[in-house]
Structures are given as C-alpha cells and as structure tokens.
Amino acid sequence: MLQRRLARGDTDVGRFVDGAAEAAHRAATLTQRLLAFSRRQPLSPQPLDANRMVGGMSDLLS
C-alpha cells in the first residue's frame, strides 16, 4: 500500500509506515506465542481490545 501511494506522488504516508510497524510487532508477538505453545511453555494471556485492532486494520481491509 505504501508503494502504491508513493508511486501516485502521495507524501502523506506516515500512517501507513506506523501501520506497517504495528503489524510487524503483532507478527513478532504471534510468532513468540506460537513458539511457546509448541514448546509447551506457560503463556501469559493479556486482554485484547478488538475494536482497536480491527480499526487499525481498516486501511488494509479496504
């Protein structure tokens, strides 16, 4: 999405960079949890704000 915006000459891409960084952080967390599960390590579940998560993916879903 960032490449498409830049190709069109759009310079207001900060939110896309922030979204990509947040997605990378979520992917790293998921990977850690999957590895812990496969190793049968104890997990530390934390509450999740589903509205915030879906709202943060609205650009990707469009």
Residue pairs with C-beta under 8 A, 6 or more apart in sequence:
1 16
1 59
1 60
2 13
2 16
2 17
2 20
5 13
5 16
6 13
15 59
16 59
19 56
19 59
19 60
22 56
23 60
33 43
36 42
36 43
37 43
